[in-house]
Amino acid sequence: MAIDEDVVFKALADASRRKLLDRLRKKGGLTLNQLCEKHDMSRQAVTKHLVLLEAANLVVTKKQGREKLHYLNPVPIHEIYMRWIGKFEQGRIAALHNLKHALEENNHD
């Protein structure tokens, strides 16, 4: 499933949303009430942030009885990493690999 990177970047641009994601990274399966506990904002504001995070597929929910549990979905962040960072690292890793082999060849001579 392809992600809309603009939606993910927009979701990640806000410090309050990143704080919510950090909390879900540390402990998934939190309810809205639990997420509201450590934020200096209204329940409605937290809900609006969660809606944007869900739209970016960064947060997934699971119904358990009457509660809605929230979990971090790291896949969109990983996909962005692979597109924007991972490709650059491949070149550096290849360069280090080539340098290692060149140095090993010089040691054998």
C-alpha atoms as an extended CHARMM CRD file, in Angstrom:
* protein
*
       109  EXT
         1         1  MET       CA              0.0000000000        0.0000000000        0.0000000000  PROA      1               0.0000000000
         2         2  ALA       CA              1.5000000000        3.3110000000       -1.0830000000  PROA      2               0.0000000000
         3         3  ILE       CA              1.3950000000        6.1580000000        1.3860000000  PROA      3               0.0000000000
         4         4  ASP       CA              0.7980000000        9.8080000000        0.6910000000  PROA      4               0.0000000000
         5         5  GLU       CA              4.0940000000       11.2390000000        1.9090000000  PROA      5               0.0000000000
         6         6  ASP       CA              2.6840000000       14.7750000000        2.1210000000  PROA      6               0.0000000000
         7         7  VAL       CA              0.0940000000       13.5980000000        4.6460000000  PROA      7               0.0000000000
         8         8  VAL       CA              2.7740000000       11.8040000000        6.6770000000  PROA      8               0.0000000000
         9         9  PHE       CA              5.1310000000       14.7990000000        6.6300000000  PROA      9               0.0000000000
        10        10  LYS       CA              2.2730000000       17.1070000000        7.6530000000  PROA      10              0.0000000000
        11        11  ALA       CA              1.3550000000       14.7770000000       10.5110000000  PROA      11              0.0000000000
        12        12  LEU       CA              4.9720000000       14.6190000000       11.6830000000  PROA      12              0.0000000000
        13        13  ALA       CA              5.4410000000       18.3990000000       11.4320000000  PROA      13              0.0000000000
        14        14  ASP       CA              3.5300000000       19.0920000000       14.6400000000  PROA      14              0.0000000000
        15        15  ALA       CA              5.3000000000       18.6840000000       17.9980000000  PROA      15              0.0000000000
        16        16  SER       CA              2.1060000000       17.6150000000       19.7900000000  PROA      16              0.0000000000
        17        17  ARG       CA              1.5270000000       14.8310000000       17.2810000000  PROA      17              0.0000000000
        18        18  ARG       CA              5.1280000000       13.6820000000       17.5920000000  PROA      18              0.0000000000
        19        19  LYS       CA              4.6660000000       13.5910000000       21.3700000000  PROA      19              0.0000000000
        20        20  LEU       CA              1.6020000000       11.3760000000       20.9130000000  PROA      20              0.0000000000
        21        21  LEU       CA              3.5910000000        9.0880000000       18.6150000000  PROA      21              0.0000000000
        22        22  ASP       CA              6.4310000000        8.9230000000       21.1500000000  PROA      22              0.0000000000
        23        23  ARG       CA              3.9850000000        7.8540000000       23.8440000000  PROA      23              0.0000000000
        24        24  LEU       CA              2.5410000000        5.1720000000       21.5740000000  PROA      24              0.0000000000
        25        25  ARG       CA              6.0380000000        3.9920000000       20.6940000000  PROA      25              0.0000000000
        26        26  LYS       CA              6.8160000000        3.5200000000       24.3790000000  PROA      26              0.0000000000
        27        27  LYS       CA              3.5000000000        1.8690000000       25.1870000000  PROA      27              0.0000000000
        28        28  GLY       CA              0.9280000000        0.9280000000       22.5850000000  PROA      28              0.0000000000
        29        29  GLY       CA             -2.7040000000        0.1910000000       23.2070000000  PROA      29              0.0000000000
        30        30  LEU       CA             -3.5430000000        3.4670000000       24.9240000000  PROA      30              0.0000000000
        31        31  THR       CA             -7.0790000000        4.8160000000       25.1160000000  PROA      31              0.0000000000
        32        32  LEU       CA             -7.9940000000        8.4100000000       24.3260000000  PROA      32              0.0000000000
        33        33  ASN       CA             -8.2610000000        9.1510000000       28.0600000000  PROA      33              0.0000000000
        34        34  GLN       CA             -4.7690000000        7.7720000000       28.6580000000  PROA      34              0.0000000000
        35        35  LEU       CA             -3.3690000000        9.8280000000       25.7780000000  PROA      35              0.0000000000
        36        36  CYS       CA             -5.0240000000       12.9740000000       27.1400000000  PROA      36              0.0000000000
        37        37  GLU       CA             -3.5140000000       12.5280000000       30.6170000000  PROA      37              0.0000000000
        38        38  LYS       CA             -0.0750000000       13.9710000000       29.8560000000  PROA      38              0.0000000000
        39        39  HSD       CA             -1.0600000000       16.6790000000       27.3940000000  PROA      39              0.0000000000
        40        40  ASP       CA             -1.8560000000       20.2890000000       28.1370000000  PROA      40              0.0000000000
        41        41  MET       CA             -4.6880000000       20.3500000000       25.6280000000  PROA      41              0.0000000000
        42        42  SER       CA             -8.3330000000       19.4920000000       25.5070000000  PROA      42              0.0000000000
        43        43  ARG       CA             -9.7130000000       16.0790000000       24.7010000000  PROA      43              0.0000000000
        44        44  GLN       CA            -11.0620000000       17.5210000000       21.4340000000  PROA      44              0.0000000000
        45        45  ALA       CA             -7.6150000000       18.7770000000       20.4480000000  PROA      45              0.0000000000
        46        46  VAL       CA             -6.0410000000       15.3710000000       21.1270000000  PROA      46              0.0000000000
        47        47  THR       CA             -8.8290000000       13.7660000000       19.0940000000  PROA      47              0.0000000000
        48        48  LYS       CA             -8.1240000000       16.0930000000       16.1520000000  PROA      48              0.0000000000
        49        49  HSD       CA             -4.4390000000       15.2040000000       16.2830000000  PROA      49              0.0000000000
        50        50  LEU       CA             -5.2790000000       11.4930000000       16.3690000000  PROA      50              0.0000000000
        51        51  VAL       CA             -7.5460000000       11.8890000000       13.3330000000  PROA      51              0.0000000000
        52        52  LEU       CA             -4.6320000000       13.3750000000       11.3620000000  PROA      52              0.0000000000
        53        53  LEU       CA             -2.2800000000       10.6450000000       12.5800000000  PROA      53              0.0000000000
        54        54  GLU       CA             -4.7930000000        7.9680000000       11.5590000000  PROA      54              0.0000000000
        55        55  ALA       CA             -5.2420000000        9.6080000000        8.1370000000  PROA      55              0.0000000000
        56        56  ALA       CA             -1.4660000000        9.3970000000        7.6840000000  PROA      56              0.0000000000
        57        57  ASN       CA             -1.6290000000        5.7310000000        8.7730000000  PROA      57              0.0000000000
        58        58  LEU       CA              0.7840000000        6.5000000000       11.6170000000  PROA      58              0.0000000000
        59        59  VAL       CA             -1.7520000000        5.3900000000       14.2150000000  PROA      59              0.0000000000
        60        60  VAL       CA             -3.9950000000        2.3680000000       13.9680000000  PROA      60              0.0000000000
        61        61  THR       CA             -6.8260000000        1.5510000000       16.3230000000  PROA      61              0.0000000000
        62        62  LYS       CA             -8.3960000000       -1.5820000000       17.6410000000  PROA      62              0.0000000000
        63        63  LYS       CA            -11.7550000000       -1.8270000000       19.3610000000  PROA      63              0.0000000000
        64        64  GLN       CA            -11.6850000000       -3.7730000000       22.6030000000  PROA      64              0.0000000000
        65        65  GLY       CA            -15.0950000000       -3.7960000000       24.1850000000  PROA      65              0.0000000000
        66        66  ARG       CA            -16.1250000000       -0.1890000000       24.6520000000  PROA      66              0.0000000000
        67        67  GLU       CA            -12.5730000000        1.1080000000       24.3810000000  PROA      67              0.0000000000
        68        68  LYS       CA            -10.6660000000        2.1570000000       21.3050000000  PROA      68              0.0000000000
        69        69  LEU       CA             -6.9770000000        1.3520000000       21.6640000000  PROA      69              0.0000000000
        70        70  HSD       CA             -4.3540000000        3.3140000000       19.7340000000  PROA      70              0.0000000000
        71        71  TYR       CA             -1.1030000000        1.8680000000       18.4040000000  PROA      71              0.0000000000
        72        72  LEU       CA              1.8550000000        3.3100000000       16.5270000000  PROA      72              0.0000000000
        73        73  ASN       CA              2.2210000000        2.0840000000       12.9410000000  PROA      73              0.0000000000
        74        74  PRO       CA              5.8970000000        2.6330000000       12.0220000000  PROA      74              0.0000000000
        75        75  VAL       CA              5.5120000000        1.5140000000        8.3850000000  PROA      75              0.0000000000
        76        76  PRO       CA              4.9410000000        4.9930000000        6.8560000000  PROA      76              0.0000000000
        77        77  ILE       CA              7.9920000000        6.3480000000        8.6900000000  PROA      77              0.0000000000
        78        78  HSD       CA             10.0590000000        3.3930000000        7.4750000000  PROA      78              0.0000000000
        79        79  GLU       CA              8.9000000000        3.9410000000        3.8880000000  PROA      79              0.0000000000
        80        80  ILE       CA              9.9530000000        7.5880000000        4.0680000000  PROA      80              0.0000000000
        81        81  TYR       CA             13.2630000000        6.5440000000        5.5760000000  PROA      81              0.0000000000
        82        82  MET       CA             13.8970000000        4.0860000000        2.7580000000  PROA      82              0.0000000000
        83        83  ARG       CA             13.0920000000        6.6770000000        0.0950000000  PROA      83              0.0000000000
        84        84  TRP       CA             14.8190000000        9.7080000000        1.5650000000  PROA      84              0.0000000000
        85        85  ILE       CA             17.6440000000        8.3210000000        3.6970000000  PROA      85              0.0000000000
        86        86  GLY       CA             18.1780000000        4.6500000000        2.9020000000  PROA      86              0.0000000000
        87        87  LYS       CA             19.1830000000        5.2980000000       -0.6980000000  PROA      87              0.0000000000
        88        88  PHE       CA             21.8950000000        7.7060000000        0.4010000000  PROA      88              0.0000000000
        89        89  GLU       CA             23.2710000000        5.2040000000        2.9020000000  PROA      89              0.0000000000
        90        90  GLN       CA             23.5510000000        2.5170000000        0.2160000000  PROA      90              0.0000000000
        91        91  GLY       CA             26.1240000000        4.6240000000       -1.5980000000  PROA      91              0.0000000000
        92        92  ARG       CA             28.1540000000        5.1810000000        1.5540000000  PROA      92              0.0000000000
        93        93  ILE       CA             28.0550000000        1.5130000000        2.4710000000  PROA      93              0.0000000000
        94        94  ALA       CA             29.2010000000        0.5530000000       -1.0220000000  PROA      94              0.0000000000
        95        95  ALA       CA             32.0140000000        3.1170000000       -0.8200000000  PROA      95              0.0000000000
        96        96  LEU       CA             33.1700000000        1.7230000000        2.5290000000  PROA      96              0.0000000000
        97        97  HSD       CA             33.0150000000       -1.8000000000        1.1260000000  PROA      97              0.0000000000
        98        98  ASN       CA             35.1370000000       -0.7840000000       -1.8900000000  PROA      98              0.0000000000
        99        99  LEU       CA             37.6100000000        1.0580000000        0.3470000000  PROA      99              0.0000000000
       100       100  LYS       CA             37.9770000000       -2.0100000000        2.5770000000  PROA      100             0.0000000000
       101       101  HSD       CA             38.7310000000       -4.2270000000       -0.4110000000  PROA      101             0.0000000000
       102       102  ALA       CA             41.1960000000       -1.7100000000       -1.8270000000  PROA      102             0.0000000000
       103       103  LEU       CA             43.0230000000       -1.4910000000        1.5160000000  PROA      103             0.0000000000
       104       104  GLU       CA             43.0810000000       -5.2760000000        1.8150000000  PROA      104             0.0000000000
       105       105  GLU       CA             44.5820000000       -5.5590000000       -1.6800000000  PROA      105             0.0000000000
       106       106  ASN       CA             47.2710000000       -2.9960000000       -0.7900000000  PROA      106             0.0000000000
       107       107  ASN       CA             48.1560000000       -4.9580000000        2.3540000000  PROA      107             0.0000000000
       108       108  HSD       CA             48.6540000000       -8.1270000000        0.2940000000  PROA      108             0.0000000000
       109       109  ASP       CA             51.0520000000       -6.3840000000       -2.1320000000  PROA      109             0.0000000000
